[in-house]
Amino acid sequence: MLIAATSPWSARRRRRTGVLAANIAEGTREFDSLVPDAAVPARYLLVKRGSDAAHFALAGAGDHPIGVCEDQTSAAGMPTPSLPLRVSRLGISTRSKKVAVAGSVAQDDLLVPAANGYAQTLPTAAGTYWVIGSADQSVTGGVVEFIGCLPYKIVVS
């Protein structure tokens, strides 16, 4: 006579053999470690793709930004330009970010890249701009906290 029985141990073992991690966000990263193509004079500057996939450059007006560099290279004790710096990607984070601004910014203003990695409010002058988000506070110069988005192109005419 053959009797089939399972022990409690084998039942527990079978339960643990299923899928352990479904729907994990592989490939989604909020930060990158990238090497600057040139010195980064201040923190929280907008950056664009650099000379290759491992490098970045400061974004200028009209450039498509990929993130905000949270470090700098020019101050004493800061990394040299050949070392990777932390770049916070735009459009991925669930938290607000900081960016250095040129000029005055009012709360809820749309932010776009300006010269040398700084951000500015969306100009009224005709042109094509990349919106990176909206200011979460008012500030004149310095650093503003903003609610970011995946950069999108807007044409002012």
Sequence and secondary structure as in RCSB ss.txt:
>XXXX:A:sequence
MLIAATSPWSARRRRRTGVLAANIAEGTREFDSLVPDAAVPARYLLVKRGSDAAHFALAGAGDHPIGVCEDQTSA
AGMPTPSLPLRVSRLGISTRSKKVAVAGSVAQDDLLVPAANGYAQTLPTAAGTYWVIGSADQSVTGGVVEFIGCL
PYKIVVS
>XXXX:A:secstr
       HHHHHHHHTTS S  S  TT  SEEEEEESS   SSSEEEEE SSTTEEEE  TT    EEE   SSS
TTS  TTS EEEEETTT SS EEEEEEEEE TT EEEE GGG EEE  SSSEEEEEEEEESS EEEEEEEEEEEE
EEEEEE 
